[in-house]
Amino acid sequence: MANQEPTHGTVSAIGPDGNLYGAYSGYLLDGIGLFQVQLDGSNLQVYPVYTTDSNVSPDGLVLASDGNFWMTEYYGSVGFGDIVALSPADGSLIQTLTPFSATSADGGGPVELFSAAGGRLWGVSSLYGQAPKGSYGGGVLFTLMP
């Protein structure tokens, strides 16, 4: 099983236990999952992949007020992006939101999520979206409540 270890990972968030969390992918894994590691670099734990679609392009992992991790996926399951909620306990997929499209007010290609006061999440999409006064949208700021 040594050939199926993660080959790429990015630390993005501090979890409810104070550990660092991030998303990983690997050439032979055919998917993406979460990992956690203690602040001193010890006790790396790699969770099973939550998706076998290695093209979703995850970004913006954030611990939300509901106690779960939320993350954007640039391409997502339909090509315009998703937002996923993941369990900090085992990295499993809790839910997938797909509000993005070429005609959606939220635009497409979400690239980041931020946590704000009151528990609301804010994000940025990089394509499409509604712009004022007939302008074309080149991405928009969107919000959601977990």
N, C-alpha and C positions, 0 to 999 in steps of 0.2 A: 504494500500500500504506500510505500515511500514515494512512488511515482505520482501519487495523486495528492500531494501536499500543495497548499496554496503557493502560488508564485508571485502574487501581487496583492498588496493590501494597503489601505489608507486609514489611519486613525482619524476619526472625525468627532467623537463625542465622549464625554464623561458619563458613565452609567450611574444607575441608582446606588450601586455599591462602591462608587468612587474609582472604579477601574476605567481604563481606556477601551473604547469600542470602535470598530470600523468594519468596512466591507472588504472582502477578499474575492479574488478569482484566480483561476489557474488553468493552464493549457489543457490538462487531462481531466479536469473536474466537470467541464460542461455545465457551469453554473456559477452562481454568486451566493455568498453566505456572509454571516457575521463572525467576527472573532472578538475576543476580549483579552486584555493583558493587564497585569498590575502596573502601577506607576513606575516601579523600579525595573520593569521589563521581564519580570518573572511570571510564571504560571500562565503561559499562553494557552487559551482554550479556543479551539476552532469548532464552530457549530456547523452542522450539515447545511448544504446549500438550501436556500429558500426558493430559488428559481433555477431551472435548467436552461433558461434562455440567457445565454452569456452576452447577448447584444443589447440588453436593456440599459446599460451604462448608468449605474447608480451614482448618486452624489448627494451631499447635504444631509447626512445622518444627524439627527437631533433627538435628544430625549425630551419628550413632550409632557405636558401636565397630566396626561392620563397614565403615565408610568411606562409607556411603550416608546420604542424608537420609531421615528417617522423619517422617510427618505424619499427623495425624488429619483426617478429613473428617466433619463433624457429621452430615450426611444420608447421605453415601456412596451406593453404587450400589444399595442395597436399602431406603433410607429410615431405617435405624437407625444408620448410621455405618460407616466403614471406617478402616483404617490402611493407608497406602501407603508403599512404599519407592521413592525416586527417585534416579537417578544424578546425582552432582555434576558429572560430565563433560559431560552434555548434557541433563539434566533429564528424561530418559525414565523411564517407569514400569518398575520392576523387578518389583514384586509388590504384590498387594492382599490384605489380610486382612480378613475380614468376621465377626468373632466377636460382633457386637452384635445384639441383638434385644430385644423386650419381655420375653422369658423367659430371656435369657442371664444367667449370673452376672456378666458384665462390663457389663451394662446396655446402654444405648443413648445415642446422641448424644455421642460423645467430643469433648472440648473442648480438651484439652491433652496434650502429651507432655513428659517430662523425662528427661534422661539421668542415670544414677546410677553410682556406683563399681561396677566389675566389668562394665560394659557393658550392664547391664539398663536397659530403658526402663520408666518408670512413667507412667501416664496417669490421667485423670479422665473419667468419663462423667457426664452430667448427668441421665439418666433411667433408671428401672427398676433392675435389679440385685438381687442377693440381700442381704437385710439380716437381722441376727440376731433371734431370738425372734419370728418372725412379723410383724415390721414390714414396711411397704412400702419399696421401694428408691427413693430419689430421686437415683440416681447412685452410683457406687462408684469406688474406687481400683483400677486393674488394672495388671498388669505383663506384660512380654514380653521375650524375649531375641532380639535381631536375629541 
